[in-house]
Amino acid sequence: MSSKPLTTAEAADYIGVAPRTLDNWRVKSTKLGRLVGPRWVKSGRNVRYRAAELDRWLKSREIGDDVIPPPTYSHSPPDRAKTATTGWRGRRVSTSRT
């Protein structure tokens, strides 16, 4: 037997965000065509969340040392002397002040 579905306010409290955040995630999910926040169930105008789905979503958001590898750099750091005299598009920038 499943537990009672949670309202947006109850689900927001459950995962520690504002109810408006869940609303925004639903809108973004619809606009982007991909899921941004936890899955929801809609029946008419009512939006509900399952506690098991909220737990699964929270678990998918966990980050630990074993998940994020240390950064690797495939290029050398930028030459600071060069970037000081060139703009972001590589054009020469005047260094004299007038």
Sequence and secondary structure as in RCSB ss.txt:
>XXXX:A:sequence
MSSKPLTTAEAADYIGVAPRTLDNWRVKSTKLGRLVGPRWVKSGRNVRYRAAELDRWLKSREIGDDVIPPPTYSH
SPPDRAKTATTGWRGRRVSTSRT
>XXXX:A:secstr
     B HHHHHHHHTS HHHHHHHHHHHHHHTS  S   EEETTEEEB HHHHHHHHHHT   TTTS     SS
    HHHHHHB TTS B      
